[in-house]
Structure formats: C-alpha cells, structure tokens
Amino acid sequence: MPHRPRFECLFTYDFRPAGQGLFTRGELQFYDRGTDKRRFQWVYDCGSENTRPLHGQVDLYRRQLPEPKRLDLLVLSHFDRDHLRGLGRLLNSLPVSHLVLPYVTPGQWMLLALASGPDDPDWLRFLVNPVAYLTALPGAQIGSVVVVLPSDDPIAPPEEPPAESPGPNTPPAVFPDLSPPAKDVFVDDPDLILEGAAGHVQTTAAQRPVEVLGLWEFAFFNRPRPEMEPRLGSRIQPLFDEFYRRTERDRDYVGFVRQLRGAYEGVFGATAAGRNEISLVTYTGPVSTRLHAASYRSRDHGHYPASGESRSPAFGASQDAEGGKVSLLYTGDITCDRATTAQFDHRFSSQRLPRLRFLQVPHHGSRHSWEVGQAALWPHEWSVISAGLNNSHGHPAPEVIEELSARGPVVVNELQGAAWGGRVAWRVK
C-alpha cells in the first residue's frame, strides 16, 4: 500500500521592494491531512537607504499579517543601517517571539563604528548595545533574544519528522542548546549583552538547527573571525573597560567612537582596507527526510535584464521541485569567495546546500562581495539581488550579473519585489 502524505506545508519567500537595502519576510502554513492549520511568520532584515519605499512596505506588511498579528522569528544579519533602518516601525506594538542576532566582539564593534558614517549619538548607542536598544524601542514586545556565537563546527543533520501531530500547545519553534550569557564567557565586554536586556537573552553556538514543528528548519552561521582580536585587543579593551565603568547618563558615545577610530587607525591605518562585513548567514528549508512531494511557483517580480534576454529559469509557471529542493540561503552582506563557500559547505553539511533553490546574493550584488567563479560551486536556481534604482554604489556590478546569468538573477528595487510560494508534503507511514 503506497504511503500517503500526512503533513503538508505551504511556504512563501517574499523579498519586498524597499530600495537599497534588504527587507524580506516568509510564511509557513502547516496542515495535518488537510486540517489543523498553523502559521509561522518570519522576517530577515528590515532596512534601506530609501526610507519612503521601506516605510511603505513595512506598513503594508503589518496590514497584511493575519490575526493575531505577531512575528514568530526576526533575524538581523548584521548592524548596517540599510539592513535595519525600519525596525522601529516594524516592532512598534508587533509582538516578536524570538529575535536572533549575531554576537559581535569588541573589535568587530569598533569596525562597525568606523563604518557607521556621521556621529549620530542615537545610532552609536544602538551599535554599542543593540540588545538594550532594541528591547527599549517604543512599543517593542520581544519575547526572547537569541545571540548566535561564532562557530564553524558542522550543524547536526536533519532528524526524522514527527510521526504524530504536534499538540495545540506545542511551541512552533524550538531553539536547542540555549544558555544564559555567562560573565566568564563575556569577560571582555560584560555589559554589551547583559545590560538592559531584562534577563531574557540567551546564547547559542547553533550546532543544531531551529525546528518548526519538526518539519521545517532554520540553521545559522556566524563566521568566526579569530584574526581580529589579537591585533586590536590590547588597544581596544582599555577603552571598553573605561566606557562600561560609567553609567549610561555619563557615557559619551561620540567620544568613545572617536577613540575607537584612533585605535583602528593605529593598527590598520586610515584607509578602509581592514574593514570586513559581519553577517549572520541563515539557511531555511524543509527537513529533508521522507519528503513526498515539493513544488513552487514564482510571482510578482520582474527579472534582469529588463529585455528578457536572460538565461534564467521560466517565470510564473508552477514547477515540481526535484528531491524537495526548495530551500533558501540568506547571506546578508558576507563575502562569498572560495574559502567562505567551503565554510558554508562544512557548516551546513552535505544534506542542506544541495537543496538550495534560492540564494540572496550578498551585499546587493557588490563586486567586492562575490568572487567571480563562485556560481559554478552553488546549486541554486534563483539569485535575488536587492539594490536601489540608480544607487551611488554601482550595485549590482555587471560582473556579478554576468556571473549569475544562468542562475536566475532577479533584481529587487523600489519598484519591484520578488516572491515564490510552494508546497511541501512529508510521507509518513
């Protein structure tokens, strides 16, 4: 007697037209033999240099959320304004079950401060202590903050899906291996995580994925950067120690950042050559065992080039996803070169990356964040590039578009977004 699908999931990946930045959301709808629908909502980054389209998209998204309006998961890849400028608008009176951030060392904070642009005290206050800043935003209702520690150890392979339906009180997302931030772990910057966090911060090395009802998973990668601290630690640590000895009222954020810039220039010089991105790479897709069927359909987006002379896959048509290949990789602004790709392969394991169909191209298609020759190493079919119209950065670079021409390049800007929806079913005896 043939197996019949018991669990089904309708999924949506949606890249919103917010301009030069990144605002993307997703939704899962789970069914058990066609009944007992349960939803799961997530957002990965919410920012843009162009506030008008960004605010419009945030407001539209909030209106479109089903009742009761809430976010199950909010992931921030890193701390550039064009990836999180809309957070205040998004979080105002919208409950969030889990906020996920990468852990950033004092040396990395110093690089962020260097690249932060004008000395805006409010922005610098966020950079120095994002947890305290975000949890104190007007109207913010954040259930827990999960800080992902740097690790390149392999993530555990997917487990079998449950044989029985999860009960109505089963939490939709299960975060394994969480622990409170310990003073001995964060001895170099004890207040960076703990101060103002209201006791609900947890840390994890994310060696196992976050599972949603045992059927869908989110796996995180915060790439270690061991080369940073030995060169900067002796210069930076005294500045952090002095800064955190002061009360919040007495802290001079602008002066602190100026001191950090001086320390940086003492090691790297006054150029930007030593700056590097920090991004929490996030894989999401169905648990791969016992898949019965998978399909997807693209909608509501244009493609590159505008003339339609692309070697991209077909648009609009519903397509079967061979082997259940419907996973997505968010990369934020990380640099994709051969070394990083090898780290991805090691971290996410051979059971995940071959299942990619969708890739968020890093750093808006910047030539400096994509090593030519990488496309041949990736198994994905669609390449999503978020970049503003006529932006001053030259994104996306022509070389990157050409490199990805056979991988379905799709440009998201102020005028067009990109969305895919589909169905996955699991075979259960």
URGIBEL-V292552 format. One record per residue. N is the residue number from 0. SS is DSSP state (A for helix, B for strand, O for the rest). Layout:
BEGIN
[[N	SS] [N	SS]]
END
This chain:
BEGIN
[[0	O] [1	O] [2	O] [3	O] [4	B] [5	B] [6	B] [7	B] [8	B] [9	B] [10	B] [11	B] [12	B] [13	B] [14	B] [15	O] [16	O] [17	O] [18	O] [19	O] [20	B] [21	B] [22	B] [23	B] [24	B] [25	B] [26	B] [27	B] [28	B] [29	B] [30	B] [31	B] [32	O] [33	O] [34	B] [35	B] [36	B] [37	B] [38	B] [39	B] [40	B] [41	B] [42	B] [43	B] [44	B] [45	B] [46	B] [47	B] [48	O] [49	O] [50	A] [51	A] [52	A] [53	A] [54	A] [55	A] [56	A] [57	A] [58	A] [59	A] [60	A] [61	A] [62	A] [63	A] [64	O] [65	O] [66	O] [67	O] [68	O] [69	B] [70	B] [71	B] [72	B] [73	B] [74	B] [75	O] [76	O] [77	O] [78	O] [79	O] [80	A] [81	A] [82	A] [83	A] [84	O] [85	O] [86	A] [87	A] [88	A] [89	A] [90	A] [91	O] [92	O] [93	O] [94	B] [95	B] [96	B] [97	B] [98	B] [99	B] [100	B] [101	B] [102	O] [103	O] [104	O] [105	A] [106	A] [107	A] [108	A] [109	A] [110	A] [111	A] [112	A] [113	A] [114	O] [115	O] [116	O] [117	O] [118	O] [119	O] [120	A] [121	A] [122	A] [123	A] [124	A] [125	A] [126	A] [127	A] [128	O] [129	A] [130	A] [131	A] [132	A] [133	A] [134	A] [135	O] [136	O] [137	O] [138	O] [139	O] [140	B] [141	B] [142	B] [143	B] [144	B] [145	B] [146	B] [147	B] [148	O] [149	O] [150	O] [151	O] [152	O] [153	O] [154	O] [155	O] [156	O] [157	O] [158	O] [159	O] [160	O] [161	O] [162	O] [163	O] [164	O] [165	O] [166	O] [167	O] [168	O] [169	O] [170	O] [171	O] [172	B] [173	B] [174	O] [175	O] [176	O] [177	O] [178	B] [179	B] [180	O] [181	O] [182	O] [183	O] [184	O] [185	O] [186	A] [187	A] [188	A] [189	A] [190	A] [191	A] [192	A] [193	A] [194	O] [195	O] [196	O] [197	O] [198	O] [199	O] [200	B] [201	B] [202	B] [203	B] [204	O] [205	O] [206	O] [207	O] [208	O] [209	B] [210	B] [211	B] [212	O] [213	O] [214	O] [215	B] [216	B] [217	B] [218	B] [219	B] [220	B] [221	B] [222	O] [223	O] [224	O] [225	A] [226	A] [227	A] [228	A] [229	A] [230	A] [231	A] [232	A] [233	A] [234	A] [235	A] [236	A] [237	A] [238	A] [239	A] [240	A] [241	A] [242	A] [243	A] [244	A] [245	O] [246	O] [247	A] [248	A] [249	A] [250	O] [251	O] [252	A] [253	A] [254	A] [255	A] [256	A] [257	A] [258	A] [259	A] [260	A] [261	A] [262	A] [263	A] [264	A] [265	A] [266	A] [267	A] [268	O] [269	O] [270	O] [271	O] [272	O] [273	O] [274	O] [275	O] [276	O] [277	O] [278	O] [279	B] [280	B] [281	B] [282	B] [283	B] [284	B] [285	B] [286	O] [287	O] [288	O] [289	O] [290	B] [291	B] [292	B] [293	B] [294	B] [295	B] [296	B] [297	B] [298	B] [299	O] [300	O] [301	O] [302	O] [303	O] [304	O] [305	O] [306	O] [307	O] [308	O] [309	O] [310	O] [311	O] [312	O] [313	O] [314	O] [315	O] [316	O] [317	B] [318	B] [319	B] [320	O] [321	A] [322	A] [323	A] [324	O] [325	O] [326	B] [327	B] [328	B] [329	B] [330	O] [331	O] [332	O] [333	O] [334	O] [335	B] [336	O] [337	A] [338	A] [339	A] [340	A] [341	A] [342	A] [343	A] [344	A] [345	A] [346	A] [347	A] [348	O] [349	O] [350	O] [351	O] [352	A] [353	A] [354	A] [355	B] [356	B] [357	B] [358	B] [359	B] [360	O] [361	A] [362	A] [363	A] [364	A] [365	O] [366	A] [367	A] [368	A] [369	B] [370	O] [371	O] [372	O] [373	O] [374	A] [375	A] [376	A] [377	O] [378	O] [379	O] [380	O] [381	B] [382	B] [383	B] [384	B] [385	B] [386	O] [387	O] [388	O] [389	O] [390	O] [391	O] [392	O] [393	O] [394	O] [395	O] [396	O] [397	A] [398	A] [399	A] [400	A] [401	A] [402	A] [403	O] [404	O] [405	O] [406	O] [407	O] [408	B] [409	B] [410	B] [411	B] [412	O] [413	O] [414	O] [415	O] [416	O] [417	B] [418	B] [419	B] [420	B] [421	B] [422	B] [423	B] [424	B] [425	B] [426	B] [427	O] [428	O]]
END
